[in-house]
Amino acid sequence: MEQKTKGAIFDLDGVVVDTAKYHYLAWDRLAGEMGFRLDSSVNERLKGVSRMDSLEIVLQAGGIGGISQEEKLRLAQRKNGYYQEMIKEISPSELLPGTVEFIKKLKERNYKTALGSASKSGGLILKRLGIISLFDVVVDGNQVSRAKPDPEVFFTAADRMGIPYEDCVVIEDAGAGVRAAHAGGMKCIGVGDRDVLAEADLVVENTAELSQIELIF
């Protein structure tokens, strides 16, 4: 009997490439302009979160309130400008180890592959990394409106692949992403801190370990 086609949905930041550091640096630059700095605990909370929700986290960290929605949009735009400047020079040398090998292994096993990222630059970054052809579907912040832990981005990716949700596995480095995968009825492989990703079905310490996984999903 022919093996049923399954789907693998990859987060971008921290799974394919470490653009999370650029998001953090851009937010920290914005915070500095408002008179405070961000620490590493805030960085963890920003992972997998939409731009406007990230802004709320940053403002909360600085104890800043009473800002109009119009001003919030301006601040988020300014941060995005900083981020876009930083990723202009991103190159294949910044691909995280093991991920491309893992994607190729999945394809050999009849999986379809998708990007499922909150980043509005997801598709652009894959092009700059030279790996967009490895993905059957690309869903980023331009196609969805609800941030993780809402499963919208994963539902959209699965629907576009034509794969039932229960036949999809998500690869994530953020707790919000793990919760989103499970909310969508999908399995999840966590990459990173086992305490943060305790709810994942399987956790690896780093992307280099991905290609060693013998998939059970």
TIRO-2110 file (N, C-alpha, C; in Angstrom, 1 decimal):
// TIRO-2110
0.8, -1.2, 0.0, N, 1, A
0.0, 0.0, 0.0, CA, 1, A
0.9, 1.2, 0.0, C, 1, A
0.5, 2.2, -0.8, N, 2, A
1.3, 3.4, -0.9, CA, 2, A
1.1, 4.2, 0.4, C, 2, A
2.3, 4.8, 0.9, N, 3, A
2.2, 5.6, 2.1, CA, 3, A
1.4, 6.8, 1.9, C, 3, A
0.6, 7.1, 3.0, N, 4, A
-0.2, 8.3, 2.9, CA, 4, A
0.7, 9.6, 3.0, C, 4, A
0.4, 10.6, 2.2, N, 5, A
1.2, 11.8, 2.2, CA, 5, A
0.9, 12.6, 3.5, C, 5, A
1.9, 13.0, 4.1, N, 6, A
1.8, 13.8, 5.4, CA, 6, A
2.4, 15.2, 5.2, C, 6, A
2.2, 16.1, 6.1, N, 7, A
2.8, 17.4, 6.0, CA, 7, A
3.6, 17.8, 7.2, C, 7, A
4.7, 18.6, 6.9, N, 8, A
5.6, 19.1, 7.9, CA, 8, A
5.6, 20.6, 7.8, C, 8, A
5.3, 21.3, 8.8, N, 9, A
5.2, 22.8, 8.8, CA, 9, A
6.3, 23.4, 9.7, C, 9, A
7.1, 24.2, 9.1, N, 10, A
8.3, 24.7, 9.8, CA, 10, A
8.0, 26.2, 10.2, C, 10, A
8.3, 26.5, 11.5, N, 11, A
8.4, 27.9, 11.9, CA, 11, A
9.7, 28.4, 11.2, C, 11, A
9.9, 29.7, 11.1, N, 12, A
11.1, 30.3, 10.5, CA, 12, A
12.2, 30.6, 11.5, C, 12, A
11.8, 31.5, 12.4, N, 13, A
12.8, 32.0, 13.4, CA, 13, A
13.2, 30.9, 14.4, C, 13, A
14.5, 30.6, 14.4, N, 14, A
15.0, 29.6, 15.4, CA, 14, A
14.9, 28.2, 14.9, C, 14, A
14.3, 28.0, 13.7, N, 15, A
14.1, 26.6, 13.2, CA, 15, A
14.8, 26.5, 11.9, C, 15, A
14.6, 27.5, 11.0, N, 16, A
15.3, 27.5, 9.7, CA, 16, A
16.5, 28.5, 9.7, C, 16, A
16.3, 29.6, 10.3, N, 17, A
17.4, 30.6, 10.4, CA, 17, A
17.1, 31.4, 11.7, C, 17, A
18.2, 31.9, 12.3, N, 18, A
18.1, 32.7, 13.5, CA, 18, A
17.8, 34.1, 13.3, C, 18, A
16.6, 34.4, 12.7, N, 19, A
16.2, 35.8, 12.6, CA, 19, A
15.6, 36.4, 13.8, C, 19, A
15.4, 35.5, 14.8, N, 20, A
14.9, 36.0, 16.1, CA, 20, A
15.8, 37.0, 16.7, C, 20, A
17.1, 36.9, 16.5, N, 21, A
18.1, 37.8, 17.1, CA, 21, A
17.9, 39.2, 16.4, C, 21, A
17.5, 39.2, 15.1, N, 22, A
17.3, 40.5, 14.5, CA, 22, A
16.1, 41.2, 15.0, C, 22, A
15.0, 40.4, 15.2, N, 23, A
13.8, 41.0, 15.8, CA, 23, A
14.1, 41.6, 17.1, C, 23, A
14.8, 40.8, 17.9, N, 24, A
15.2, 41.3, 19.3, CA, 24, A
16.0, 42.6, 19.2, C, 24, A
17.0, 42.6, 18.4, N, 25, A
17.8, 43.8, 18.3, CA, 25, A
17.0, 45.0, 17.8, C, 25, A
16.1, 44.8, 16.9, N, 26, A
15.3, 45.9, 16.4, CA, 26, A
14.3, 46.4, 17.5, C, 26, A
13.7, 45.5, 18.2, N, 27, A
12.9, 45.9, 19.3, CA, 27, A
13.7, 46.6, 20.4, C, 27, A
14.9, 46.1, 20.7, N, 28, A
15.7, 46.7, 21.7, CA, 28, A
16.2, 48.1, 21.3, C, 28, A
16.4, 48.3, 20.0, N, 29, A
16.7, 49.6, 19.5, CA, 29, A
15.6, 50.6, 19.7, C, 29, A
14.4, 50.1, 19.4, N, 30, A
13.2, 50.9, 19.6, CA, 30, A
13.0, 51.2, 21.1, C, 30, A
13.2, 50.2, 22.0, N, 31, A
13.1, 50.4, 23.4, CA, 31, A
14.0, 51.4, 23.9, C, 31, A
15.3, 51.4, 23.4, N, 32, A
16.3, 52.3, 23.8, CA, 32, A
15.9, 53.8, 23.5, C, 32, A
15.2, 53.9, 22.3, N, 33, A
14.7, 55.3, 22.0, CA, 33, A
13.6, 55.7, 22.9, C, 33, A
13.0, 54.8, 23.6, N, 34, A
11.9, 55.1, 24.6, CA, 34, A
12.4, 55.2, 26.0, C, 34, A
13.8, 54.9, 26.2, N, 35, A
14.4, 55.1, 27.5, CA, 35, A
14.6, 53.9, 28.3, C, 35, A
14.5, 52.7, 27.7, N, 36, A
14.8, 51.5, 28.5, CA, 36, A
15.4, 50.4, 27.6, C, 36, A
15.8, 49.3, 28.1, N, 37, A
16.4, 48.2, 27.4, CA, 37, A
15.7, 46.9, 27.7, C, 37, A
15.8, 46.0, 26.8, N, 38, A
15.1, 44.7, 26.9, CA, 38, A
16.1, 43.6, 27.4, C, 38, A
15.6, 42.8, 28.3, N, 39, A
16.5, 41.7, 28.7, CA, 39, A
16.1, 40.4, 28.0, C, 39, A
16.8, 39.3, 28.3, N, 40, A
16.7, 38.0, 27.6, CA, 40, A
15.3, 37.4, 27.9, C, 40, A
14.7, 37.7, 29.0, N, 41, A
13.4, 37.1, 29.3, CA, 41, A
12.3, 37.6, 28.4, C, 41, A
12.5, 38.9, 28.1, N, 42, A
11.5, 39.5, 27.1, CA, 42, A
11.7, 38.9, 25.7, C, 42, A
13.0, 38.7, 25.4, N, 43, A
13.3, 38.0, 24.1, CA, 43, A
12.5, 36.7, 23.9, C, 43, A
12.5, 35.9, 25.0, N, 44, A
11.8, 34.6, 24.9, CA, 44, A
10.3, 34.8, 24.7, C, 44, A
9.7, 35.8, 25.3, N, 45, A
8.3, 36.1, 25.1, CA, 45, A
7.9, 36.6, 23.7, C, 45, A
8.9, 37.1, 23.0, N, 46, A
8.7, 37.7, 21.7, CA, 46, A
8.6, 36.6, 20.6, C, 46, A
9.1, 35.4, 20.9, N, 47, A
9.2, 34.4, 19.9, CA, 47, A
7.9, 33.9, 19.4, C, 47, A
7.7, 33.9, 18.1, N, 48, A
6.5, 33.4, 17.5, CA, 48, A
5.3, 34.3, 17.7, C, 48, A
5.5, 35.5, 18.1, N, 49, A
4.4, 36.4, 18.3, CA, 49, A
4.3, 37.5, 17.2, C, 49, A
3.1, 37.9, 16.9, N, 50, A
2.9, 38.9, 15.9, CA, 50, A
3.6, 40.3, 16.2, C, 50, A
3.7, 41.1, 15.2, N, 51, A
4.4, 42.4, 15.4, CA, 51, A
3.7, 43.3, 16.5, C, 51, A
2.3, 43.4, 16.4, N, 52, A
1.6, 44.2, 17.3, CA, 52, A
1.6, 43.6, 18.7, C, 52, A
1.4, 42.3, 18.8, N, 53, A
1.5, 41.7, 20.1, CA, 53, A
2.9, 41.8, 20.7, C, 53, A
3.9, 41.8, 19.9, N, 54, A
5.3, 42.0, 20.4, CA, 54, A
5.4, 43.4, 20.9, C, 54, A
4.9, 44.3, 20.2, N, 55, A
4.9, 45.7, 20.7, CA, 55, A
4.3, 45.9, 22.1, C, 55, A
3.2, 45.2, 22.3, N, 56, A
2.5, 45.3, 23.6, CA, 56, A
3.4, 44.7, 24.7, C, 56, A
4.2, 43.6, 24.4, N, 57, A
5.1, 43.0, 25.3, CA, 57, A
6.2, 44.0, 25.6, C, 57, A
6.7, 44.7, 24.6, N, 58, A
7.8, 45.6, 24.8, CA, 58, A
7.4, 46.8, 25.6, C, 58, A
6.2, 47.4, 25.3, N, 59, A
5.7, 48.5, 26.0, CA, 59, A
5.5, 48.1, 27.5, C, 59, A
5.0, 46.9, 27.7, N, 60, A
4.7, 46.4, 29.1, CA, 60, A
6.1, 46.3, 29.8, C, 60, A
7.1, 45.8, 29.1, N, 61, A
8.4, 45.7, 29.8, CA, 61, A
9.0, 47.0, 30.2, C, 61, A
8.6, 48.1, 29.4, N, 62, A
9.1, 49.4, 29.8, CA, 62, A
8.2, 50.2, 30.7, C, 62, A
7.1, 49.6, 31.0, N, 63, A
6.1, 50.2, 31.9, CA, 63, A
5.4, 51.4, 31.2, C, 63, A
5.3, 51.3, 29.9, N, 64, A
4.7, 52.4, 29.1, CA, 64, A
3.3, 52.2, 28.7, C, 64, A
2.4, 53.1, 29.1, N, 65, A
1.0, 53.0, 28.8, CA, 65, A
0.4, 54.2, 28.2, C, 65, A
-0.9, 54.2, 27.9, N, 66, A
-1.5, 55.4, 27.5, CA, 66, A
-1.2, 55.9, 26.0, C, 66, A
-0.7, 54.9, 25.2, N, 67, A
-0.3, 55.2, 23.8, CA, 67, A
-1.5, 54.9, 22.9, C, 67, A
-1.8, 55.8, 22.0, N, 68, A
-2.9, 55.6, 21.1, CA, 68, A
-2.6, 54.5, 20.1, C, 68, A
-3.6, 54.0, 19.5, N, 69, A
-3.4, 52.9, 18.4, CA, 69, A
-2.6, 53.5, 17.3, C, 69, A
-2.8, 54.7, 16.9, N, 70, A
-2.1, 55.3, 15.8, CA, 70, A
-0.6, 55.4, 16.1, C, 70, A
-0.3, 55.7, 17.3, N, 71, A
1.1, 55.8, 17.7, CA, 71, A
1.8, 54.4, 17.8, C, 71, A
1.0, 53.4, 18.2, N, 72, A
1.5, 52.1, 18.3, CA, 72, A
1.8, 51.6, 16.9, C, 72, A
1.0, 51.9, 15.9, N, 73, A
1.3, 51.5, 14.5, CA, 73, A
2.5, 52.2, 14.0, C, 73, A
2.8, 53.4, 14.4, N, 74, A
4.0, 54.1, 14.0, CA, 74, A
5.2, 53.4, 14.6, C, 74, A
5.1, 53.1, 15.9, N, 75, A
6.2, 52.4, 16.6, CA, 75, A
6.5, 51.1, 15.9, C, 75, A
5.5, 50.3, 15.6, N, 76, A
5.7, 49.0, 15.0, CA, 76, A
6.3, 49.1, 13.6, C, 76, A
5.9, 50.2, 12.9, N, 77, A
6.5, 50.4, 11.6, CA, 77, A
8.0, 50.8, 11.7, C, 77, A
8.3, 51.6, 12.7, N, 78, A
9.7, 52.0, 12.9, CA, 78, A
10.5, 50.8, 13.2, C, 78, A
10.0, 49.9, 14.1, N, 79, A
10.8, 48.7, 14.4, CA, 79, A
11.0, 47.8, 13.2, C, 79, A
9.9, 47.7, 12.4, N, 80, A
10.0, 46.9, 11.2, CA, 80, A
11.1, 47.4, 10.2, C, 80, A
11.2, 48.8, 10.2, N, 81, A
12.2, 49.4, 9.3, CA, 81, A
13.6, 49.0, 9.8, C, 81, A
13.8, 49.0, 11.1, N, 82, A
15.1, 48.6, 11.6, CA, 82, A
15.4, 47.1, 11.3, C, 82, A
14.3, 46.3, 11.4, N, 83, A
14.5, 44.8, 11.1, CA, 83, A
14.8, 44.6, 9.7, C, 83, A
14.1, 45.3, 8.8, N, 84, A
14.4, 45.2, 7.3, CA, 84, A
15.8, 45.6, 7.0, C, 84, A
16.3, 46.6, 7.6, N, 85, A
17.7, 47.0, 7.4, CA, 85, A
18.6, 45.8, 7.8, C, 85, A
18.4, 45.2, 8.9, N, 86, A
19.2, 44.2, 9.5, CA, 86, A
19.3, 42.9, 8.6, C, 86, A
18.1, 42.6, 8.0, N, 87, A
18.1, 41.3, 7.3, CA, 87, A
18.5, 41.4, 5.8, C, 87, A
18.8, 42.7, 5.4, N, 88, A
19.2, 42.9, 4.0, CA, 88, A
20.4, 42.0, 3.5, C, 88, A
21.3, 41.7, 4.5, N, 89, A
22.5, 41.0, 4.1, CA, 89, A
22.4, 39.5, 4.5, C, 89, A
21.2, 39.0, 4.9, N, 90, A
21.1, 37.6, 5.3, CA, 90, A
21.5, 36.7, 4.1, C, 90, A
22.1, 35.6, 4.4, N, 91, A
22.6, 34.8, 3.4, CA, 91, A
22.5, 33.3, 3.8, C, 91, A
22.7, 32.4, 2.8, N, 92, A
22.7, 30.9, 3.2, CA, 92, A
23.6, 30.5, 4.3, C, 92, A
24.6, 31.3, 4.5, N, 93, A
25.6, 31.0, 5.6, CA, 93, A
24.9, 31.0, 7.0, C, 93, A
23.7, 31.7, 7.1, N, 94, A
23.0, 31.8, 8.3, CA, 94, A
21.9, 30.7, 8.5, C, 94, A
21.8, 29.8, 7.6, N, 95, A
20.9, 28.7, 7.8, CA, 95, A
21.3, 27.9, 9.0, C, 95, A
20.3, 27.5, 9.8, N, 96, A
20.7, 26.7, 11.0, CA, 96, A
21.0, 25.3, 10.6, C, 96, A
22.0, 24.7, 11.3, N, 97, A
22.5, 23.4, 10.9, CA, 97, A
21.5, 22.3, 11.1, C, 97, A
21.4, 21.4, 10.1, N, 98, A
20.5, 20.2, 10.2, CA, 98, A
19.1, 20.4, 9.6, C, 98, A
18.7, 21.6, 9.5, N, 99, A
17.3, 21.8, 9.0, CA, 99, A
17.1, 21.4, 7.6, C, 99, A
18.0, 21.9, 6.7, N, 100, A
17.8, 21.5, 5.3, CA, 100, A
17.9, 20.0, 5.1, C, 100, A
18.8, 19.4, 5.8, N, 101, A
18.9, 17.9, 5.7, CA, 101, A
17.6, 17.3, 6.1, C, 101, A
17.0, 17.8, 7.2, N, 102, A
15.8, 17.2, 7.7, CA, 102, A
14.7, 17.4, 6.7, C, 102, A
14.6, 18.6, 6.1, N, 103, A
13.5, 18.8, 5.1, CA, 103, A
13.7, 17.8, 3.9, C, 103, A
14.9, 17.6, 3.5, N, 104, A
15.1, 16.6, 2.4, CA, 104, A
14.8, 15.2, 2.8, C, 104, A
15.1, 14.9, 4.0, N, 105, A
14.7, 13.6, 4.6, CA, 105, A
13.2, 13.4, 4.6, C, 105, A
12.5, 14.4, 5.0, N, 106, A
11.0, 14.4, 5.0, CA, 106, A
10.5, 14.2, 3.6, C, 106, A
11.0, 14.9, 2.6, N, 107, A
10.5, 14.8, 1.2, CA, 107, A
10.8, 13.4, 0.7, C, 107, A
11.8, 12.7, 1.1, N, 108, A
12.1, 11.4, 0.7, CA, 108, A
11.1, 10.4, 1.3, C, 108, A
10.4, 10.8, 2.4, N, 109, A
9.4, 10.0, 3.0, CA, 109, A
8.0, 10.4, 2.7, C, 109, A
7.8, 11.1, 1.6, N, 110, A
6.5, 11.5, 1.1, CA, 110, A
5.8, 12.5, 1.9, C, 110, A
6.6, 13.4, 2.6, N, 111, A
6.0, 14.5, 3.3, CA, 111, A
6.0, 15.7, 2.3, C, 111, A
4.9, 16.5, 2.4, N, 112, A
4.9, 17.9, 1.8, CA, 112, A
5.4, 18.8, 2.9, C, 112, A
6.0, 19.9, 2.5, N, 113, A
6.6, 20.8, 3.5, CA, 113, A
6.1, 22.2, 3.3, C, 113, A
5.9, 22.9, 4.4, N, 114, A
5.4, 24.3, 4.4, CA, 114, A
6.1, 25.1, 5.4, C, 114, A
6.2, 26.4, 5.1, N, 115, A
6.6, 27.4, 6.1, CA, 115, A
5.3, 27.9, 6.8, C, 115, A
5.3, 28.0, 8.1, N, 116, A
4.2, 28.6, 8.9, CA, 116, A
4.8, 29.6, 9.9, C, 116, A
4.9, 30.8, 9.5, N, 117, A
5.6, 31.8, 10.3, CA, 117, A
4.8, 33.1, 10.5, C, 117, A
4.9, 33.7, 11.7, N, 118, A
4.2, 35.0, 11.9, CA, 118, A
4.9, 36.1, 11.2, C, 118, A
6.2, 35.9, 10.8, N, 119, A
7.0, 37.0, 10.2, CA, 119, A
6.4, 37.4, 8.8, C, 119, A
6.2, 38.6, 8.6, N, 120, A
5.7, 39.1, 7.3, CA, 120, A
6.9, 39.1, 6.3, C, 120, A
8.1, 38.8, 6.7, N, 121, A
9.2, 38.7, 5.8, CA, 121, A
9.6, 37.2, 5.5, C, 121, A
8.7, 36.3, 5.9, N, 122, A
9.0, 34.9, 5.7, CA, 122, A
9.4, 34.5, 4.3, C, 122, A
8.6, 34.8, 3.4, N, 123, A
8.9, 34.4, 2.0, CA, 123, A
10.1, 35.0, 1.4, C, 123, A
10.3, 36.3, 1.7, N, 124, A
11.5, 37.0, 1.3, CA, 124, A
12.7, 36.4, 1.9, C, 124, A
12.7, 36.1, 3.1, N, 125, A
13.9, 35.5, 3.8, CA, 125, A
14.2, 34.1, 3.1, C, 125, A
13.2, 33.3, 2.9, N, 126, A
13.5, 32.0, 2.2, CA, 126, A
14.2, 32.2, 0.9, C, 126, A
13.7, 33.2, 0.1, N, 127, A
14.4, 33.5, -1.2, CA, 127, A
15.8, 33.9, -1.0, C, 127, A
16.1, 34.8, 0.0, N, 128, A
17.5, 35.2, 0.2, CA, 128, A
18.4, 34.1, 0.7, C, 128, A
17.7, 33.1, 1.4, N, 129, A
18.5, 32.0, 1.8, CA, 129, A
18.7, 30.9, 0.7, C, 129, A
18.0, 31.1, -0.4, N, 130, A
18.1, 30.2, -1.5, CA, 130, A
17.4, 28.8, -1.3, C, 130, A
16.4, 28.8, -0.4, N, 131, A
15.8, 27.5, -0.1, CA, 131, A
14.3, 27.5, -0.3, C, 131, A
13.7, 28.5, -1.0, N, 132, A
12.2, 28.6, -1.1, CA, 132, A
11.7, 27.4, -1.9, C, 132, A
12.5, 26.8, -2.8, N, 133, A
12.1, 25.7, -3.6, CA, 133, A
11.9, 24.4, -2.8, C, 133, A
12.4, 24.4, -1.6, N, 134, A
12.3, 23.2, -0.7, CA, 134, A
10.9, 23.2, -0.1, C, 134, A
10.1, 24.3, -0.2, N, 135, A
8.8, 24.3, 0.5, CA, 135, A
7.7, 24.3, -0.6, C, 135, A
6.7, 23.4, -0.4, N, 136, A
5.6, 23.3, -1.2, CA, 136, A
4.7, 24.5, -1.0, C, 136, A
4.6, 25.0, 0.2, N, 137, A
3.7, 26.1, 0.5, CA, 137, A
4.4, 27.0, 1.5, C, 137, A
4.2, 28.3, 1.3, N, 138, A
4.8, 29.4, 2.2, CA, 138, A
3.6, 30.2, 2.7, C, 138, A
3.5, 30.2, 4.1, N, 139, A
2.5, 31.0, 4.7, CA, 139, A
3.2, 31.8, 5.8, C, 139, A
3.1, 33.1, 5.6, N, 140, A
3.7, 34.0, 6.6, CA, 140, A
2.7, 35.1, 7.1, C, 140, A
3.1, 36.1, 7.8, N, 141, A
2.3, 37.1, 8.4, CA, 141, A
1.5, 37.9, 7.4, C, 141, A
1.8, 37.8, 6.1, N, 142, A
1.0, 38.5, 5.1, CA, 142, A
-0.3, 37.7, 4.7, C, 142, A
-0.4, 36.5, 5.1, N, 143, A
-1.6, 35.7, 4.7, CA, 143, A
-2.5, 35.4, 5.9, C, 143, A
-2.1, 35.7, 7.1, N, 144, A
-2.9, 35.4, 8.3, CA, 144, A
-3.0, 36.6, 9.2, C, 144, A
-4.0, 36.6, 10.0, N, 145, A
-4.2, 37.8, 10.9, CA, 145, A
-4.1, 37.5, 12.4, C, 145, A
-4.2, 36.2, 12.7, N, 146, A
-4.2, 35.8, 14.1, CA, 146, A
-2.9, 35.2, 14.5, C, 146, A
-2.3, 35.6, 15.6, N, 147, A
-1.0, 35.2, 16.0, CA, 147, A
-1.1, 33.9, 16.8, C, 147, A
0.0, 33.1, 16.8, N, 148, A
0.1, 32.0, 17.7, CA, 148, A
0.0, 32.5, 19.1, C, 148, A
-0.7, 31.7, 20.0, N, 149, A
-1.1, 30.3, 19.9, CA, 149, A
-2.3, 30.0, 19.2, C, 149, A
-2.9, 31.0, 18.5, N, 150, A
-4.0, 30.6, 17.5, CA, 150, A
-3.4, 29.8, 16.4, C, 150, A
-4.1, 28.7, 16.0, N, 151, A
-3.5, 27.8, 15.0, CA, 151, A
-3.7, 28.3, 13.5, C, 151, A
-4.2, 29.5, 13.3, N, 152, A
-4.6, 29.9, 12.0, CA, 152, A
-3.4, 29.7, 11.0, C, 152, A
-2.2, 30.0, 11.3, N, 153, A
-1.1, 29.9, 10.3, CA, 153, A
-0.9, 28.4, 10.0, C, 153, A
-1.0, 27.5, 10.9, N, 154, A
-0.8, 26.1, 10.6, CA, 154, A
-2.0, 25.5, 9.9, C, 154, A
-3.2, 26.0, 10.2, N, 155, A
-4.4, 25.5, 9.5, CA, 155, A
-4.3, 25.9, 8.0, C, 155, A
-3.8, 27.2, 7.8, N, 156, A
-3.7, 27.7, 6.4, CA, 156, A
-2.7, 26.9, 5.6, C, 156, A
-1.5, 26.6, 6.3, N, 157, A
-0.5, 25.8, 5.6, CA, 157, A
-1.0, 24.4, 5.3, C, 157, A
-1.6, 23.8, 6.2, N, 158, A
-2.2, 22.4, 6.0, CA, 158, A
-3.2, 22.4, 4.9, C, 158, A
-4.1, 23.4, 4.9, N, 159, A
-5.1, 23.5, 3.9, CA, 159, A
-4.5, 23.7, 2.5, C, 159, A
-3.5, 24.5, 2.4, N, 160, A
-2.8, 24.7, 1.1, CA, 160, A
-2.0, 23.5, 0.6, C, 160, A
-1.6, 22.7, 1.6, N, 161, A
-0.9, 21.5, 1.2, CA, 161, A
-1.9, 20.4, 0.8, C, 161, A
-3.1, 20.6, 1.3, N, 162, A
-4.1, 19.6, 1.0, CA, 162, A
-4.0, 18.4, 2.0, C, 162, A
-3.4, 18.6, 3.2, N, 163, A
-3.2, 17.5, 4.1, CA, 163, A
-4.1, 17.7, 5.3, C, 163, A
-4.7, 16.6, 5.8, N, 164, A
-5.5, 16.8, 7.0, CA, 164, A
-4.7, 17.2, 8.2, C, 164, A
-5.3, 18.0, 9.1, N, 165, A
-4.5, 18.5, 10.2, CA, 165, A
-3.8, 17.4, 11.1, C, 165, A
-4.6, 16.3, 11.3, N, 166, A
-4.0, 15.3, 12.1, CA, 166, A
-2.8, 14.5, 11.4, C, 166, A
-2.6, 14.8, 10.2, N, 167, A
-1.5, 14.2, 9.5, CA, 167, A
-0.3, 15.2, 9.3, C, 167, A
-0.3, 16.3, 10.1, N, 168, A
0.7, 17.2, 10.0, CA, 168, A
1.6, 17.3, 11.3, C, 168, A
2.8, 17.5, 11.1, N, 169, A
3.7, 17.8, 12.3, CA, 169, A
4.3, 19.2, 12.1, C, 169, A
4.4, 19.9, 13.2, N, 170, A
4.9, 21.2, 13.2, CA, 170, A
6.3, 21.2, 13.9, C, 170, A
7.2, 22.0, 13.4, N, 171, A
8.5, 22.1, 14.0, CA, 171, A
8.7, 23.5, 14.5, C, 171, A
8.8, 23.7, 15.8, N, 172, A
8.7, 25.0, 16.5, CA, 172, A
9.8, 25.2, 17.5, C, 172, A
10.1, 26.4, 17.8, N, 173, A
11.1, 26.7, 18.9, CA, 173, A
10.4, 27.6, 20.0, C, 173, A
9.1, 27.8, 19.9, N, 174, A
8.4, 28.7, 20.9, CA, 174, A
7.3, 28.0, 21.5, C, 174, A
7.0, 28.3, 22.8, N, 175, A
5.9, 27.7, 23.5, CA, 175, A
4.6, 28.0, 22.8, C, 175, A
4.4, 29.2, 22.4, N, 176, A
3.2, 29.6, 21.7, CA, 176, A
3.0, 28.8, 20.4, C, 176, A
4.0, 28.5, 19.7, N, 177, A
3.9, 27.7, 18.5, CA, 177, A
3.5, 26.2, 18.8, C, 177, A
4.0, 25.7, 19.9, N, 178, A
3.7, 24.3, 20.4, CA, 178, A
2.2, 24.3, 20.7, C, 178, A
1.7, 25.3, 21.4, N, 179, A
0.3, 25.3, 21.8, CA, 179, A
-0.6, 25.5, 20.6, C, 179, A
-0.1, 26.3, 19.6, N, 180, A
-0.9, 26.5, 18.4, CA, 180, A
-1.0, 25.1, 17.6, C, 180, A
0.1, 24.4, 17.5, N, 181, A
0.1, 23.1, 16.8, CA, 181, A
-0.9, 22.2, 17.5, C, 181, A
-0.9, 22.1, 18.8, N, 182, A
-1.8, 21.2, 19.5, CA, 182, A
-3.2, 21.7, 19.4, C, 182, A
-3.4, 23.0, 19.4, N, 183, A
-4.8, 23.5, 19.2, CA, 183, A
-5.4, 23.2, 17.9, C, 183, A
-4.5, 22.9, 16.9, N, 184, A
-4.9, 22.6, 15.6, CA, 184, A
-4.9, 21.1, 15.4, C, 184, A
-4.7, 20.3, 16.4, N, 185, A
-4.8, 18.8, 16.3, CA, 185, A
-3.6, 18.2, 15.6, C, 185, A
-2.4, 19.0, 15.6, N, 186, A
-1.2, 18.5, 15.0, CA, 186, A
-0.2, 18.1, 16.0, C, 186, A
0.7, 17.2, 15.6, N, 187, A
1.9, 16.9, 16.5, CA, 187, A
2.9, 18.0, 16.4, C, 187, A
3.8, 18.0, 17.3, N, 188, A
4.8, 19.1, 17.3, CA, 188, A
6.2, 18.6, 17.8, C, 188, A
7.2, 19.0, 17.0, N, 189, A
8.6, 18.8, 17.5, CA, 189, A
9.1, 20.1, 17.9, C, 189, A
9.6, 20.2, 19.2, N, 190, A
10.1, 21.4, 19.7, CA, 190, A
11.6, 21.4, 19.6, C, 190, A
12.2, 22.6, 19.3, N, 191, A
13.6, 22.8, 19.1, CA, 191, A
14.1, 23.8, 20.1, C, 191, A
14.9, 23.3, 21.1, N, 192, A
15.4, 24.3, 22.1, CA, 192, A
15.2, 23.8, 23.6, C, 192, A
14.8, 24.7, 24.4, N, 193, A
14.8, 24.5, 25.9, CA, 193, A
13.6, 23.6, 26.2, C, 193, A
14.0, 22.5, 26.9, N, 194, A
12.9, 21.4, 27.2, CA, 194, A
11.9, 21.9, 28.2, C, 194, A
12.3, 22.9, 29.0, N, 195, A
11.3, 23.4, 30.0, CA, 195, A
10.3, 24.3, 29.3, C, 195, A
10.8, 25.1, 28.4, N, 196, A
9.9, 26.0, 27.6, CA, 196, A
9.0, 25.2, 26.7, C, 196, A
9.5, 24.1, 26.1, N, 197, A
8.8, 23.3, 25.1, CA, 197, A
8.3, 22.0, 25.7, C, 197, A
8.0, 22.0, 27.0, N, 198, A
7.6, 20.7, 27.6, CA, 198, A
6.4, 20.1, 27.0, C, 198, A
5.5, 20.9, 26.4, N, 199, A
4.3, 20.3, 25.9, CA, 199, A
4.4, 19.7, 24.5, C, 199, A
5.6, 19.9, 23.9, N, 200, A
5.8, 19.3, 22.6, CA, 200, A
5.8, 17.7, 22.7, C, 200, A
5.5, 17.1, 21.5, N, 201, A
5.5, 15.6, 21.5, CA, 201, A
6.9, 15.1, 21.5, C, 201, A
7.9, 15.8, 21.0, N, 202, A
9.3, 15.5, 21.0, CA, 202, A
10.1, 16.7, 21.1, C, 202, A
11.2, 16.8, 21.8, N, 203, A
12.0, 18.0, 21.9, CA, 203, A
13.5, 17.6, 21.6, C, 203, A
14.1, 18.4, 20.7, N, 204, A
15.5, 18.2, 20.4, CA, 204, A
16.2, 19.5, 20.9, C, 204, A
17.4, 19.4, 21.3, N, 205, A
18.1, 20.6, 21.9, CA, 205, A
18.4, 21.6, 20.8, C, 205, A
18.7, 21.2, 19.6, N, 206, A
19.0, 22.2, 18.6, CA, 206, A
18.7, 21.6, 17.2, C, 206, A
18.8, 22.4, 16.2, N, 207, A
18.4, 22.0, 14.8, CA, 207, A
19.3, 20.9, 14.3, C, 207, A
20.5, 20.8, 14.7, N, 208, A
21.5, 19.8, 14.3, CA, 208, A
21.0, 18.4, 14.6, C, 208, A
20.1, 18.3, 15.6, N, 209, A
19.6, 17.0, 16.0, CA, 209, A
18.4, 16.6, 15.1, C, 209, A
17.8, 17.5, 14.4, N, 210, A
16.6, 17.2, 13.6, CA, 210, A
16.8, 16.0, 12.6, C, 210, A
17.9, 16.1, 11.9, N, 211, A
18.1, 15.1, 10.9, CA, 211, A
18.3, 13.7, 11.4, C, 211, A
18.5, 13.6, 12.8, N, 212, A
18.7, 12.3, 13.4, CA, 212, A
17.4, 11.6, 13.8, C, 212, A
16.3, 12.4, 13.7, N, 213, A
15.0, 11.9, 14.1, CA, 213, A
14.4, 10.8, 13.2, C, 213, A
14.0, 9.7, 13.7, N, 214, A
13.3, 8.7, 13.0, CA, 214, A
11.8, 9.0, 13.2, C, 214, A
11.2, 9.6, 12.3, N, 215, A
9.8, 10.1, 12.5, CA, 215, A
8.8, 9.0, 12.9, C, 215, A
8.0, 9.3, 13.9, N, 216, A
7.0, 8.4, 14.3, CA, 216, A
5.6, 9.0, 14.1, C, 216, A
5.6, 10.1, 13.5, N, 217, A
4.3, 10.8, 13.3, CA, 217, A
3.7, 10.4, 11.9, C, 217, A
END
